[in-house]
Amino acid sequence: MPMRINIGKSAPGKDELGRLPLFEGLEPDRRAGLAGMMSEESHHRGDVIFNQGDYGDVLYVIRSDSVRISQVSEDGHELILIVLRTGDFFGEMSLLDGESRSAAAIAAEDSTLLTLRRTDFMHFLGQNPSAAVEMLRVLSLRLCRMDGVLEEAVFHSATVRIARRLLELLTIYGRDVDGGSLLDVRLTQSEIAEMVGTSRVTVNKELSEMESAGVIKRVRRQILVLDIDGLNDLAE
Ligand code: CMP
């Protein structure tokens, strides 16, 4: 996959950092110091930001828009672990555990990222307990979520898994429009399959059944949820 990077265009302002959950508890002068240590990278949709197994020396914070975190099997199959969006951070694990990247990061849309090098990150965490606690809170939520995903994969049908993932995506990308809620993100059936650990054929079959039942409508590469109660029923 091609990678196009544009580094260091503009450093973040301290006010911008204050709007990101990880940094909102910081005093303004600490934020200003941190802003001076960060750089910016721009990536096009589909660019690999890093691969699983790469050496990791940088923390990323998403300035805009979204990044998918995936594991890729030897035969090239991708399992999307999570889609992160503006304000989220990633790449902290290899900085904390000293291991290589546990997963790949791929730009899900054209995206701009803020980066912080390991030494600055470690110093920053040591100096700012509120940010360290916020990071632990997010890591705890991600662990809980993965427990749920594992439970789903073992105990639930593809219908339930797809319905749950659509509901989760709605909380991130949902937009009220005439007749329902539009999932305002371009998603291929293969990408949905990669999120729930099933095949594209199964996703196509399940979405067709949801469409026949009047729960969703496919509009080009987007999904319009017509019946949110129906989708909730399928997710149970
Ligand atoms: P790191 O291991 O440095 O590189 C891959 C990153 O993906 C990892 O840090 C985390 O930031 C993120 N990541 C890995 N697994 C998950 C997951 N299950 N949920 C959310 N983020 C993850």
Residues whose N, C-alpha, C, O or C-beta is under 5 A from the ligand:
A	BS01	CMP	G56 I69 L81 I82 F89 F90 G91 E92 M93 S94 L95 S100 R101 S102 A103 R142 M146
